[in-house]
Amino acid sequence: MNREWHAAHPMPERATFEQRVAWHREHAEACGCRRPPARIAAILAGEQRDAR
Ligand SMILES: [Zn+2]
């Protein structure tokens, strides 16, 4: 677990869905201690497909 990244990137108290997607997008690259919820994982997977 990337403790430094987590300390620098707390999840906002009342995060919008877009904020949660952005948080998990950065989290997946920096850490990966837990998987994002299925709905968010699907969006991130779709972005990776589009980027190719
Ligand atoms: Zn983490």
mmCIF file of the protein (N, C-alpha, C, O) and its ligand, coordinates in Angstrom:
data_MODEL
# 
_entry.id   MODEL 
# 
loop_
_entity.id 
_entity.type 
_entity.pdbx_number_of_molecules 
1 polymer     1 
2 non-polymer 1 
# 
_entity_poly.entity_id                      1 
_entity_poly.type                           'polypeptide(L)' 
_entity_poly.nstd_linkage                   no 
_entity_poly.nstd_monomer                   no 
_entity_poly.pdbx_seq_one_letter_code       MNREWHAAHPMPERATFEQRVAWHREHAEACGCRRPPARIAAILAGEQRDAR 
_entity_poly.pdbx_seq_one_letter_code_can   MNREWHAAHPMPERATFEQRVAWHREHAEACGCRRPPARIAAILAGEQRDAR 
_entity_poly.pdbx_strand_id                 A 
# 
loop_
_entity_poly_seq.entity_id 
_entity_poly_seq.num 
_entity_poly_seq.mon_id 
_entity_poly_seq.hetero 
1 1  MET n 
1 2  ASN n 
1 3  ARG n 
1 4  GLU n 
1 5  TRP n 
1 6  HIS n 
1 7  ALA n 
1 8  ALA n 
1 9  HIS n 
1 10 PRO n 
1 11 MET n 
1 12 PRO n 
1 13 GLU n 
1 14 ARG n 
1 15 ALA n 
1 16 THR n 
1 17 PHE n 
1 18 GLU n 
1 19 GLN n 
1 20 ARG n 
1 21 VAL n 
1 22 ALA n 
1 23 TRP n 
1 24 HIS n 
1 25 ARG n 
1 26 GLU n 
1 27 HIS n 
1 28 ALA n 
1 29 GLU n 
1 30 ALA n 
1 31 CYS n 
1 32 GLY n 
1 33 CYS n 
1 34 ARG n 
1 35 ARG n 
1 36 PRO n 
1 37 PRO n 
1 38 ALA n 
1 39 ARG n 
1 40 ILE n 
1 41 ALA n 
1 42 ALA n 
1 43 ILE n 
1 44 LEU n 
1 45 ALA n 
1 46 GLY n 
1 47 GLU n 
1 48 GLN n 
1 49 ARG n 
1 50 ASP n 
1 51 ALA n 
1 52 ARG n 
# 
loop_
_struct_asym.id 
_struct_asym.entity_id 
A 1 
B 2 
# 
loop_
_chem_comp.id 
_chem_comp.type 
_chem_comp.mon_nstd_flag 
ALA 'L-peptide linking' y 
ARG 'L-peptide linking' y 
ASN 'L-peptide linking' y 
ASP 'L-peptide linking' y 
CYS 'L-peptide linking' y 
GLN 'L-peptide linking' y 
GLU 'L-peptide linking' y 
GLY 'peptide linking'   y 
HIS 'L-peptide linking' y 
ILE 'L-peptide linking' y 
LEU 'L-peptide linking' y 
MET 'L-peptide linking' y 
PHE 'L-peptide linking' y 
PRO 'L-peptide linking' y 
THR 'L-peptide linking' y 
TRP 'L-peptide linking' y 
VAL 'L-peptide linking' y 
ZN  non-polymer         . 
# 
_pdbx_entity_nonpoly.entity_id   2 
_pdbx_entity_nonpoly.name        ? 
_pdbx_entity_nonpoly.comp_id     ZN 
# 
_pdbx_nonpoly_scheme.asym_id         B 
_pdbx_nonpoly_scheme.entity_id       2 
_pdbx_nonpoly_scheme.mon_id          ZN 
_pdbx_nonpoly_scheme.ndb_seq_num     1 
_pdbx_nonpoly_scheme.pdb_seq_num     101 
_pdbx_nonpoly_scheme.auth_seq_num    101 
_pdbx_nonpoly_scheme.pdb_mon_id      ZN 
_pdbx_nonpoly_scheme.auth_mon_id     ZN 
_pdbx_nonpoly_scheme.pdb_strand_id   A 
_pdbx_nonpoly_scheme.pdb_ins_code    . 
# 
loop_
_atom_site.group_PDB 
_atom_site.id 
_atom_site.type_symbol 
_atom_site.label_atom_id 
_atom_site.label_alt_id 
_atom_site.label_comp_id 
_atom_site.label_asym_id 
_atom_site.label_entity_id 
_atom_site.label_seq_id 
_atom_site.pdbx_PDB_ins_code 
_atom_site.Cartn_x 
_atom_site.Cartn_y 
_atom_site.Cartn_z 
_atom_site.occupancy 
_atom_site.B_iso_or_equiv 
_atom_site.pdbx_formal_charge 
_atom_site.auth_seq_id 
_atom_site.auth_comp_id 
_atom_site.auth_asym_id 
_atom_site.auth_atom_id 
_atom_site.pdbx_PDB_model_num 
ATOM   1   N  N  . MET A 1 1  ? 0.855   -1.204 0.000   1.00 0.00 ? 1   MET A N  1 
ATOM   2   C  CA . MET A 1 1  ? 0.000   0.000  0.000   1.00 0.00 ? 1   MET A CA 1 
ATOM   3   C  C  . MET A 1 1  ? 0.884   1.244  0.000   1.00 0.00 ? 1   MET A C  1 
ATOM   4   O  O  . MET A 1 1  ? 1.852   1.342  0.754   1.00 0.00 ? 1   MET A O  1 
ATOM   5   N  N  . ASN A 1 2  ? 0.531   2.177  -0.853  1.00 0.00 ? 2   ASN A N  1 
ATOM   6   C  CA . ASN A 1 2  ? 1.284   3.424  -1.006  1.00 0.00 ? 2   ASN A CA 1 
ATOM   7   C  C  . ASN A 1 2  ? 0.763   4.457  -0.001  1.00 0.00 ? 2   ASN A C  1 
ATOM   8   O  O  . ASN A 1 2  ? -0.110  5.267  -0.315  1.00 0.00 ? 2   ASN A O  1 
ATOM   9   N  N  . ARG A 1 3  ? 1.317   4.410  1.211   1.00 0.00 ? 3   ARG A N  1 
ATOM   10  C  CA . ARG A 1 3  ? 0.800   5.271  2.283   1.00 0.00 ? 3   ARG A CA 1 
ATOM   11  C  C  . ARG A 1 3  ? 0.996   6.749  1.969   1.00 0.00 ? 3   ARG A C  1 
ATOM   12  O  O  . ARG A 1 3  ? 0.141   7.577  2.285   1.00 0.00 ? 3   ARG A O  1 
ATOM   13  N  N  . GLU A 1 4  ? 2.119   7.075  1.348   1.00 0.00 ? 4   GLU A N  1 
ATOM   14  C  CA . GLU A 1 4  ? 2.373   8.490  1.040   1.00 0.00 ? 4   GLU A CA 1 
ATOM   15  C  C  . GLU A 1 4  ? 1.333   9.027  0.077   1.00 0.00 ? 4   GLU A C  1 
ATOM   16  O  O  . GLU A 1 4  ? 0.849   10.148 0.231   1.00 0.00 ? 4   GLU A O  1 
ATOM   17  N  N  . TRP A 1 5  ? 0.985   8.206  -0.933  1.00 0.00 ? 5   TRP A N  1 
ATOM   18  C  CA . TRP A 1 5  ? -0.011  8.667  -1.910  1.00 0.00 ? 5   TRP A CA 1 
ATOM   19  C  C  . TRP A 1 5  ? -1.352  8.865  -1.217  1.00 0.00 ? 5   TRP A C  1 
ATOM   20  O  O  . TRP A 1 5  ? -2.042  9.856  -1.458  1.00 0.00 ? 5   TRP A O  1 
ATOM   21  N  N  . HIS A 1 6  ? -1.718  7.923  -0.357  1.00 0.00 ? 6   HIS A N  1 
ATOM   22  C  CA . HIS A 1 6  ? -3.005  8.033  0.336   1.00 0.00 ? 6   HIS A CA 1 
ATOM   23  C  C  . HIS A 1 6  ? -3.038  9.263  1.237   1.00 0.00 ? 6   HIS A C  1 
ATOM   24  O  O  . HIS A 1 6  ? -4.067  9.933  1.332   1.00 0.00 ? 6   HIS A O  1 
ATOM   25  N  N  . ALA A 1 7  ? -1.933  9.562  1.890   1.00 0.00 ? 7   ALA A N  1 
ATOM   26  C  CA . ALA A 1 7  ? -1.888  10.738 2.755   1.00 0.00 ? 7   ALA A CA 1 
ATOM   27  C  C  . ALA A 1 7  ? -2.074  12.011 1.935   1.00 0.00 ? 7   ALA A C  1 
ATOM   28  O  O  . ALA A 1 7  ? -2.679  12.976 2.401   1.00 0.00 ? 7   ALA A O  1 
ATOM   29  N  N  . ALA A 1 8  ? -1.549  12.004 0.711   1.00 0.00 ? 8   ALA A N  1 
ATOM   30  C  CA . ALA A 1 8  ? -1.630  13.191 -0.137  1.00 0.00 ? 8   ALA A CA 1 
ATOM   31  C  C  . ALA A 1 8  ? -2.940  13.254 -0.919  1.00 0.00 ? 8   ALA A C  1 
ATOM   32  O  O  . ALA A 1 8  ? -3.300  14.312 -1.436  1.00 0.00 ? 8   ALA A O  1 
ATOM   33  N  N  . HIS A 1 9  ? -3.663  12.124 -1.010  1.00 0.00 ? 9   HIS A N  1 
ATOM   34  C  CA . HIS A 1 9  ? -4.890  12.079 -1.810  1.00 0.00 ? 9   HIS A CA 1 
ATOM   35  C  C  . HIS A 1 9  ? -6.040  11.481 -1.014  1.00 0.00 ? 9   HIS A C  1 
ATOM   36  O  O  . HIS A 1 9  ? -6.496  10.380 -1.323  1.00 0.00 ? 9   HIS A O  1 
ATOM   37  N  N  . PRO A 1 10 ? -6.517  12.188 0.006   1.00 0.00 ? 10  PRO A N  1 
ATOM   38  C  CA . PRO A 1 10 ? -7.694  11.678 0.718   1.00 0.00 ? 10  PRO A CA 1 
ATOM   39  C  C  . PRO A 1 10 ? -8.932  11.754 -0.169  1.00 0.00 ? 10  PRO A C  1 
ATOM   40  O  O  . PRO A 1 10 ? -9.094  12.696 -0.945  1.00 0.00 ? 10  PRO A O  1 
ATOM   41  N  N  . MET A 1 11 ? -9.801  10.758 -0.048  1.00 0.00 ? 11  MET A N  1 
ATOM   42  C  CA . MET A 1 11 ? -11.075 10.829 -0.779  1.00 0.00 ? 11  MET A CA 1 
ATOM   43  C  C  . MET A 1 11 ? -11.903 11.958 -0.194  1.00 0.00 ? 11  MET A C  1 
ATOM   44  O  O  . MET A 1 11 ? -12.076 12.028 1.023   1.00 0.00 ? 11  MET A O  1 
ATOM   45  N  N  . PRO A 1 12 ? -12.422 12.853 -1.046  1.00 0.00 ? 12  PRO A N  1 
ATOM   46  C  CA . PRO A 1 12 ? -13.249 13.954 -0.517  1.00 0.00 ? 12  PRO A CA 1 
ATOM   47  C  C  . PRO A 1 12 ? -14.415 13.430 0.314   1.00 0.00 ? 12  PRO A C  1 
ATOM   48  O  O  . PRO A 1 12 ? -14.956 12.358 0.045   1.00 0.00 ? 12  PRO A O  1 
ATOM   49  N  N  . GLU A 1 13 ? -14.792 14.207 1.328   1.00 0.00 ? 13  GLU A N  1 
ATOM   50  C  CA . GLU A 1 13 ? -15.834 13.781 2.266   1.00 0.00 ? 13  GLU A CA 1 
ATOM   51  C  C  . GLU A 1 13 ? -17.121 13.423 1.545   1.00 0.00 ? 13  GLU A C  1 
ATOM   52  O  O  . GLU A 1 13 ? -17.701 12.363 1.781   1.00 0.00 ? 13  GLU A O  1 
ATOM   53  N  N  . ARG A 1 14 ? -17.569 14.317 0.657   1.00 0.00 ? 14  ARG A N  1 
ATOM   54  C  CA . ARG A 1 14 ? -18.786 14.035 -0.117  1.00 0.00 ? 14  ARG A CA 1 
ATOM   55  C  C  . ARG A 1 14 ? -18.420 14.053 -1.591  1.00 0.00 ? 14  ARG A C  1 
ATOM   56  O  O  . ARG A 1 14 ? -18.790 14.971 -2.323  1.00 0.00 ? 14  ARG A O  1 
ATOM   57  N  N  . ALA A 1 15 ? -17.694 13.036 -2.015  1.00 0.00 ? 15  ALA A N  1 
ATOM   58  C  CA . ALA A 1 15 ? -17.210 12.998 -3.387  1.00 0.00 ? 15  ALA A CA 1 
ATOM   59  C  C  . ALA A 1 15 ? -18.356 12.734 -4.361  1.00 0.00 ? 15  ALA A C  1 
ATOM   60  O  O  . ALA A 1 15 ? -19.226 11.899 -4.112  1.00 0.00 ? 15  ALA A O  1 
ATOM   61  N  N  . THR A 1 16 ? -18.335 13.462 -5.473  1.00 0.00 ? 16  THR A N  1 
ATOM   62  C  CA . THR A 1 16 ? -19.261 13.153 -6.551  1.00 0.00 ? 16  THR A CA 1 
ATOM   63  C  C  . THR A 1 16 ? -18.771 11.893 -7.258  1.00 0.00 ? 16  THR A C  1 
ATOM   64  O  O  . THR A 1 16 ? -17.643 11.445 -7.048  1.00 0.00 ? 16  THR A O  1 
ATOM   65  N  N  . PHE A 1 17 ? -19.639 11.331 -8.099  1.00 0.00 ? 17  PHE A N  1 
ATOM   66  C  CA . PHE A 1 17 ? -19.222 10.134 -8.832  1.00 0.00 ? 17  PHE A CA 1 
ATOM   67  C  C  . PHE A 1 17 ? -17.998 10.437 -9.689  1.00 0.00 ? 17  PHE A C  1 
ATOM   68  O  O  . PHE A 1 17 ? -17.082 9.619  -9.777  1.00 0.00 ? 17  PHE A O  1 
ATOM   69  N  N  . GLU A 1 18 ? -17.978 11.614 -10.322 1.00 0.00 ? 18  GLU A N  1 
ATOM   70  C  CA . GLU A 1 18 ? -16.838 11.995 -11.157 1.00 0.00 ? 18  GLU A CA 1 
ATOM   71  C  C  . GLU A 1 18 ? -15.562 12.093 -10.327 1.00 0.00 ? 18  GLU A C  1 
ATOM   72  O  O  . GLU A 1 18 ? -14.488 11.692 -10.776 1.00 0.00 ? 18  GLU A O  1 
ATOM   73  N  N  . GLN A 1 19 ? -15.688 12.631 -9.114  1.00 0.00 ? 19  GLN A N  1 
ATOM   74  C  CA . GLN A 1 19 ? -14.510 12.736 -8.242  1.00 0.00 ? 19  GLN A CA 1 
ATOM   75  C  C  . GLN A 1 19 ? -14.008 11.354 -7.846  1.00 0.00 ? 19  GLN A C  1 
ATOM   76  O  O  . GLN A 1 19 ? -12.801 11.129 -7.757  1.00 0.00 ? 19  GLN A O  1 
ATOM   77  N  N  . ARG A 1 20 ? -14.925 10.435 -7.609  1.00 0.00 ? 20  ARG A N  1 
ATOM   78  C  CA . ARG A 1 20 ? -14.524 9.077  -7.227  1.00 0.00 ? 20  ARG A CA 1 
ATOM   79  C  C  . ARG A 1 20 ? -13.839 8.377  -8.398  1.00 0.00 ? 20  ARG A C  1 
ATOM   80  O  O  . ARG A 1 20 ? -12.855 7.661  -8.211  1.00 0.00 ? 20  ARG A O  1 
ATOM   81  N  N  . VAL A 1 21 ? -14.365 8.590  -9.610  1.00 0.00 ? 21  VAL A N  1 
ATOM   82  C  CA . VAL A 1 21 ? -13.714 8.008  -10.792 1.00 0.00 ? 21  VAL A CA 1 
ATOM   83  C  C  . VAL A 1 21 ? -12.300 8.551  -10.918 1.00 0.00 ? 21  VAL A C  1 
ATOM   84  O  O  . VAL A 1 21 ? -11.360 7.792  -11.156 1.00 0.00 ? 21  VAL A O  1 
ATOM   85  N  N  . ALA A 1 22 ? -12.143 9.869  -10.760 1.00 0.00 ? 22  ALA A N  1 
ATOM   86  C  CA . ALA A 1 22 ? -10.819 10.485 -10.877 1.00 0.00 ? 22  ALA A CA 1 
ATOM   87  C  C  . ALA A 1 22 ? -9.886  9.964  -9.796  1.00 0.00 ? 22  ALA A C  1 
ATOM   88  O  O  . ALA A 1 22 ? -8.707  9.710  -10.045 1.00 0.00 ? 22  ALA A O  1 
ATOM   89  N  N  . TRP A 1 23 ? -10.433 9.806  -8.578  1.00 0.00 ? 23  TRP A N  1 
ATOM   90  C  CA . TRP A 1 23 ? -9.606  9.300  -7.471  1.00 0.00 ? 23  TRP A CA 1 
ATOM   91  C  C  . TRP A 1 23 ? -9.119  7.887  -7.776  1.00 0.00 ? 23  TRP A C  1 
ATOM   92  O  O  . TRP A 1 23 ? -7.939  7.587  -7.595  1.00 0.00 ? 23  TRP A O  1 
ATOM   93  N  N  . HIS A 1 24 ? -9.999  7.036  -8.227  1.00 0.00 ? 24  HIS A N  1 
ATOM   94  C  CA . HIS A 1 24 ? -9.626  5.647  -8.500  1.00 0.00 ? 24  HIS A CA 1 
ATOM   95  C  C  . HIS A 1 24 ? -8.717  5.553  -9.718  1.00 0.00 ? 24  HIS A C  1 
ATOM   96  O  O  . HIS A 1 24 ? -7.874  4.658  -9.791  1.00 0.00 ? 24  HIS A O  1 
ATOM   97  N  N  . ARG A 1 25 ? -8.879  6.476  -10.686 1.00 0.00 ? 25  ARG A N  1 
ATOM   98  C  CA . ARG A 1 25 ? -7.989  6.481  -11.851 1.00 0.00 ? 25  ARG A CA 1 
ATOM   99  C  C  . ARG A 1 25 ? -6.548  6.706  -11.388 1.00 0.00 ? 25  ARG A C  1 
ATOM   100 O  O  . ARG A 1 25 ? -5.634  5.997  -11.810 1.00 0.00 ? 25  ARG A O  1 
ATOM   101 N  N  . GLU A 1 26 ? -6.356  7.693  -10.521 1.00 0.00 ? 26  GLU A N  1 
ATOM   102 C  CA . GLU A 1 26 ? -5.008  7.981  -10.018 1.00 0.00 ? 26  GLU A CA 1 
ATOM   103 C  C  . GLU A 1 26 ? -4.551  6.889  -9.058  1.00 0.00 ? 26  GLU A C  1 
ATOM   104 O  O  . GLU A 1 26 ? -3.382  6.504  -9.045  1.00 0.00 ? 26  GLU A O  1 
ATOM   105 N  N  . HIS A 1 27 ? -5.482  6.400  -8.262  1.00 0.00 ? 27  HIS A N  1 
ATOM   106 C  CA . HIS A 1 27 ? -5.132  5.373  -7.283  1.00 0.00 ? 27  HIS A CA 1 
ATOM   107 C  C  . HIS A 1 27 ? -4.629  4.105  -7.962  1.00 0.00 ? 27  HIS A C  1 
ATOM   108 O  O  . HIS A 1 27 ? -3.663  3.492  -7.507  1.00 0.00 ? 27  HIS A O  1 
ATOM   109 N  N  . ALA A 1 28 ? -5.282  3.716  -9.047  1.00 0.00 ? 28  ALA A N  1 
ATOM   110 C  CA . ALA A 1 28 ? -4.896  2.472  -9.725  1.00 0.00 ? 28  ALA A CA 1 
ATOM   111 C  C  . ALA A 1 28 ? -3.454  2.554  -10.226 1.00 0.00 ? 28  ALA A C  1 
ATOM   112 O  O  . ALA A 1 28 ? -2.746  1.548  -10.274 1.00 0.00 ? 28  ALA A O  1 
ATOM   113 N  N  . GLU A 1 29 ? -3.030  3.764  -10.598 1.00 0.00 ? 29  GLU A N  1 
ATOM   114 C  CA . GLU A 1 29 ? -1.663  3.920  -11.102 1.00 0.00 ? 29  GLU A CA 1 
ATOM   115 C  C  . GLU A 1 29 ? -0.663  4.022  -9.954  1.00 0.00 ? 29  GLU A C  1 
ATOM   116 O  O  . GLU A 1 29 ? 0.459   3.525  -10.049 1.00 0.00 ? 29  GLU A O  1 
ATOM   117 N  N  . ALA A 1 30 ? -1.083  4.675  -8.862  1.00 0.00 ? 30  ALA A N  1 
ATOM   118 C  CA . ALA A 1 30 ? -0.137  4.959  -7.781  1.00 0.00 ? 30  ALA A CA 1 
ATOM   119 C  C  . ALA A 1 30 ? -0.074  3.835  -6.758  1.00 0.00 ? 30  ALA A C  1 
ATOM   120 O  O  . ALA A 1 30 ? 0.952   3.660  -6.100  1.00 0.00 ? 30  ALA A O  1 
ATOM   121 N  N  . CYS A 1 31 ? -1.142  3.075  -6.612  1.00 0.00 ? 31  CYS A N  1 
ATOM   122 C  CA . CYS A 1 31 ? -1.184  2.153  -5.479  1.00 0.00 ? 31  CYS A CA 1 
ATOM   123 C  C  . CYS A 1 31 ? -1.857  0.838  -5.863  1.00 0.00 ? 31  CYS A C  1 
ATOM   124 O  O  . CYS A 1 31 ? -1.168  -0.081 -6.304  1.00 0.00 ? 31  CYS A O  1 
ATOM   125 N  N  . GLY A 1 32 ? -3.152  0.716  -5.715  1.00 0.00 ? 32  GLY A N  1 
ATOM   126 C  CA . GLY A 1 32 ? -3.814  -0.537 -6.041  1.00 0.00 ? 32  GLY A CA 1 
ATOM   127 C  C  . GLY A 1 32 ? -4.044  -1.430 -4.842  1.00 0.00 ? 32  GLY A C  1 
ATOM   128 O  O  . GLY A 1 32 ? -4.131  -2.649 -4.989  1.00 0.00 ? 32  GLY A O  1 
ATOM   129 N  N  . CYS A 1 33 ? -4.144  -0.842 -3.640  1.00 0.00 ? 33  CYS A N  1 
ATOM   130 C  CA . CYS A 1 33 ? -4.367  -1.635 -2.435  1.00 0.00 ? 33  CYS A CA 1 
ATOM   131 C  C  . CYS A 1 33 ? -5.783  -2.206 -2.424  1.00 0.00 ? 33  CYS A C  1 
ATOM   132 O  O  . CYS A 1 33 ? -6.042  -3.206 -1.754  1.00 0.00 ? 33  CYS A O  1 
ATOM   133 N  N  . ARG A 1 34 ? -6.692  -1.585 -3.154  1.00 0.00 ? 34  ARG A N  1 
ATOM   134 C  CA . ARG A 1 34 ? -8.043  -2.154 -3.261  1.00 0.00 ? 34  ARG A CA 1 
ATOM   135 C  C  . ARG A 1 34 ? -8.600  -1.838 -4.628  1.00 0.00 ? 34  ARG A C  1 
ATOM   136 O  O  . ARG A 1 34 ? -8.223  -0.847 -5.253  1.00 0.00 ? 34  ARG A O  1 
ATOM   137 N  N  . ARG A 1 35 ? -9.503  -2.689 -5.088  1.00 0.00 ? 35  ARG A N  1 
ATOM   138 C  CA . ARG A 1 35 ? -10.090 -2.497 -6.409  1.00 0.00 ? 35  ARG A CA 1 
ATOM   139 C  C  . ARG A 1 35 ? -11.219 -1.481 -6.335  1.00 0.00 ? 35  ARG A C  1 
ATOM   140 O  O  . ARG A 1 35 ? -11.915 -1.389 -5.325  1.00 0.00 ? 35  ARG A O  1 
ATOM   141 N  N  . PRO A 1 36 ? -11.397 -0.721 -7.407  1.00 0.00 ? 36  PRO A N  1 
ATOM   142 C  CA . PRO A 1 36 ? -12.528 0.212  -7.425  1.00 0.00 ? 36  PRO A CA 1 
ATOM   143 C  C  . PRO A 1 36 ? -13.838 -0.551 -7.538  1.00 0.00 ? 36  PRO A C  1 
ATOM   144 O  O  . PRO A 1 36 ? -13.849 -1.705 -7.966  1.00 0.00 ? 36  PRO A O  1 
ATOM   145 N  N  . PRO A 1 37 ? -14.958 0.095  -7.153  1.00 0.00 ? 37  PRO A N  1 
ATOM   146 C  CA . PRO A 1 37 ? -16.272 -0.529 -7.349  1.00 0.00 ? 37  PRO A CA 1 
ATOM   147 C  C  . PRO A 1 37 ? -16.465 -0.887 -8.816  1.00 0.00 ? 37  PRO A C  1 
ATOM   148 O  O  . PRO A 1 37 ? -15.877 -0.257 -9.695  1.00 0.00 ? 37  PRO A O  1 
ATOM   149 N  N  . ALA A 1 38 ? -17.285 -1.893 -9.079  1.00 0.00 ? 38  ALA A N  1 
ATOM   150 C  CA . ALA A 1 38 ? -17.454 -2.411 -10.439 1.00 0.00 ? 38  ALA A CA 1 
ATOM   151 C  C  . ALA A 1 38 ? -17.818 -1.317 -11.430 1.00 0.00 ? 38  ALA A C  1 
ATOM   152 O  O  . ALA A 1 38 ? -17.315 -1.303 -12.554 1.00 0.00 ? 38  ALA A O  1 
ATOM   153 N  N  . ARG A 1 39 ? -18.689 -0.402 -11.022 1.00 0.00 ? 39  ARG A N  1 
ATOM   154 C  CA . ARG A 1 39 ? -19.132 0.659  -11.935 1.00 0.00 ? 39  ARG A CA 1 
ATOM   155 C  C  . ARG A 1 39 ? -17.959 1.549  -12.340 1.00 0.00 ? 39  ARG A C  1 
ATOM   156 O  O  . ARG A 1 39 ? -17.838 1.947  -13.498 1.00 0.00 ? 39  ARG A O  1 
ATOM   157 N  N  . ILE A 1 40 ? -17.104 1.853  -11.374 1.00 0.00 ? 40  ILE A N  1 
ATOM   158 C  CA . ILE A 1 40 ? -15.945 2.703  -11.663 1.00 0.00 ? 40  ILE A CA 1 
ATOM   159 C  C  . ILE A 1 40 ? -14.895 1.916  -12.440 1.00 0.00 ? 40  ILE A C  1 
ATOM   160 O  O  . ILE A 1 40 ? -14.273 2.447  -13.360 1.00 0.00 ? 40  ILE A O  1 
ATOM   161 N  N  . ALA A 1 41 ? -14.700 0.659  -12.075 1.00 0.00 ? 41  ALA A N  1 
ATOM   162 C  CA . ALA A 1 41 ? -13.734 -0.170 -12.800 1.00 0.00 ? 41  ALA A CA 1 
ATOM   163 C  C  . ALA A 1 41 ? -14.099 -0.273 -14.275 1.00 0.00 ? 41  ALA A C  1 
ATOM   164 O  O  . ALA A 1 41 ? -13.224 -0.255 -15.140 1.00 0.00 ? 41  ALA A O  1 
ATOM   165 N  N  . ALA A 1 42 ? -15.389 -0.381 -14.558 1.00 0.00 ? 42  ALA A N  1 
ATOM   166 C  CA . ALA A 1 42 ? -15.829 -0.493 -15.950 1.00 0.00 ? 42  ALA A CA 1 
ATOM   167 C  C  . ALA A 1 42 ? -15.503 0.776  -16.727 1.00 0.00 ? 42  ALA A C  1 
ATOM   168 O  O  . ALA A 1 42 ? -15.117 0.709  -17.894 1.00 0.00 ? 42  ALA A O  1 
ATOM   169 N  N  . ILE A 1 43 ? -15.656 1.932  -16.086 1.00 0.00 ? 43  ILE A N  1 
ATOM   170 C  CA . ILE A 1 43 ? -15.351 3.199  -16.762 1.00 0.00 ? 43  ILE A CA 1 
ATOM   171 C  C  . ILE A 1 43 ? -13.854 3.301  -17.031 1.00 0.00 ? 43  ILE A C  1 
ATOM   172 O  O  . ILE A 1 43 ? -13.435 3.689  -18.122 1.00 0.00 ? 43  ILE A O  1 
ATOM   173 N  N  . LEU A 1 44 ? -13.055 2.950  -16.031 1.00 0.00 ? 44  LEU A N  1 
ATOM   174 C  CA . LEU A 1 44 ? -11.606 3.030  -16.217 1.00 0.00 ? 44  LEU A CA 1 
ATOM   175 C  C  . LEU A 1 44 ? -11.145 2.060  -17.298 1.00 0.00 ? 44  LEU A C  1 
ATOM   176 O  O  . LEU A 1 44 ? -10.268 2.395  -18.094 1.00 0.00 ? 44  LEU A O  1 
ATOM   177 N  N  . ALA A 1 45 ? -11.721 0.873  -17.336 1.00 0.00 ? 45  ALA A N  1 
ATOM   178 C  CA . ALA A 1 45 ? -11.360 -0.114 -18.373 1.00 0.00 ? 45  ALA A CA 1 
ATOM   179 C  C  . ALA A 1 45 ? -11.719 0.417  -19.747 1.00 0.00 ? 45  ALA A C  1 
ATOM   180 O  O  . ALA A 1 45 ? -10.973 0.223  -20.707 1.00 0.00 ? 45  ALA A O  1 
ATOM   181 N  N  . GLY A 1 46 ? -12.869 1.091  -19.845 1.00 0.00 ? 46  GLY A N  1 
ATOM   182 C  CA . GLY A 1 46 ? -13.283 1.657  -21.132 1.00 0.00 ? 46  GLY A CA 1 
ATOM   183 C  C  . GLY A 1 46 ? -12.339 2.748  -21.595 1.00 0.00 ? 46  GLY A C  1 
ATOM   184 O  O  . GLY A 1 46 ? -12.052 2.863  -22.787 1.00 0.00 ? 46  GLY A O  1 
ATOM   185 N  N  . GLU A 1 47 ? -11.845 3.568  -20.638 1.00 0.00 ? 47  GLU A N  1 
ATOM   186 C  CA . GLU A 1 47 ? -10.899 4.629  -20.995 1.00 0.00 ? 47  GLU A CA 1 
ATOM   187 C  C  . GLU A 1 47 ? -9.612  4.034  -21.549 1.00 0.00 ? 47  GLU A C  1 
ATOM   188 O  O  . GLU A 1 47 ? -9.050  4.553  -22.514 1.00 0.00 ? 47  GLU A O  1 
ATOM   189 N  N  . GLN A 1 48 ? -9.144  2.941  -20.939 1.00 0.00 ? 48  GLN A N  1 
ATOM   190 C  CA . GLN A 1 48 ? -7.905  2.312  -21.408 1.00 0.00 ? 48  GLN A CA 1 
ATOM   191 C  C  . GLN A 1 48 ? -8.087  1.792  -22.826 1.00 0.00 ? 48  GLN A C  1 
ATOM   192 O  O  . GLN A 1 48 ? -7.182  1.895  -23.654 1.00 0.00 ? 48  GLN A O  1 
ATOM   193 N  N  . ARG A 1 49 ? -9.267  1.229  -23.103 1.00 0.00 ? 49  ARG A N  1 
ATOM   194 C  CA . ARG A 1 49 ? -9.526  0.725  -24.444 1.00 0.00 ? 49  ARG A CA 1 
ATOM   195 C  C  . ARG A 1 49 ? -9.507  1.870  -25.460 1.00 0.00 ? 49  ARG A C  1 
ATOM   196 O  O  . ARG A 1 49 ? -8.938  1.743  -26.545 1.00 0.00 ? 49  ARG A O  1 
ATOM   197 N  N  . ASP A 1 50 ? -10.134 2.986  -25.093 1.00 0.00 ? 50  ASP A N  1 
ATOM   198 C  CA . ASP A 1 50 ? -10.215 4.119  -26.015 1.00 0.00 ? 50  ASP A CA 1 
ATOM   199 C  C  . ASP A 1 50 ? -8.846  4.734  -26.288 1.00 0.00 ? 50  ASP A C  1 
ATOM   200 O  O  . ASP A 1 50 ? -8.620  5.305  -27.355 1.00 0.00 ? 50  ASP A O  1 
ATOM   201 N  N  . ALA A 1 51 ? -7.939  4.619  -25.330 1.00 0.00 ? 51  ALA A N  1 
ATOM   202 C  CA . ALA A 1 51 ? -6.645  5.292  -25.450 1.00 0.00 ? 51  ALA A CA 1 
ATOM   203 C  C  . ALA A 1 51 ? -5.727  4.593  -26.450 1.00 0.00 ? 51  ALA A C  1 
ATOM   204 O  O  . ALA A 1 51 ? -4.736  5.171  -26.897 1.00 0.00 ? 51  ALA A O  1 
ATOM   205 N  N  . ARG A 1 52 ? -6.050  3.377  -26.791 1.00 0.00 ? 52  ARG A N  1 
ATOM   206 C  CA . ARG A 1 52 ? -5.154  2.646  -27.699 1.00 0.00 ? 52  ARG A CA 1 
ATOM   207 C  C  . ARG A 1 52 ? -5.287  3.097  -29.135 1.00 0.00 ? 52  ARG A C  1 
ATOM   208 O  O  . ARG A 1 52 ? -4.599  2.575  -30.012 1.00 0.00 ? 52  ARG A O  1 
HETATM 209 ZN ZN . ZN  B 2 .  ? -4.257  2.385  -2.109  1.00 0.00 2 101 ZN  A ZN 1 
# 
